[in-house]
C-alpha cells in the first residue's frame, strides 16, 4: 500500500483499513505496518462487538508518505478485515 503524496508526484494515496467484529465481546487488535526499509509501526485498535472500526493512514503517526508498506492485522478474537486504497490526481 501507499499513503500520502509528494510534491514531485501527481498522485495522492488515501489508505484505510476497516475491522469488523462479529463476536459478542470486544476484541483488542493491532495493525502492523511493515515498511520497505525493514521498519515496523504498531497501531492498537479495540473493536466493540458487532461494530466496524476504520483506521485511516492519517491516524497512524510515523506512517511513511509516498513509500510502499505492508499492513498486517492481528487480534485476540476472530474478525474480518477490509483494506482500501484510493488514489487521486
Secondary structure by P-SEA (a helix, b strand, c coil): ccccccccccbbbbbbbbbbbcccbbbbbbbbbbcccbbbbbbbbbbcccbbbbbcccccccccccccbbbbbbccccbbbbbbbbbcc
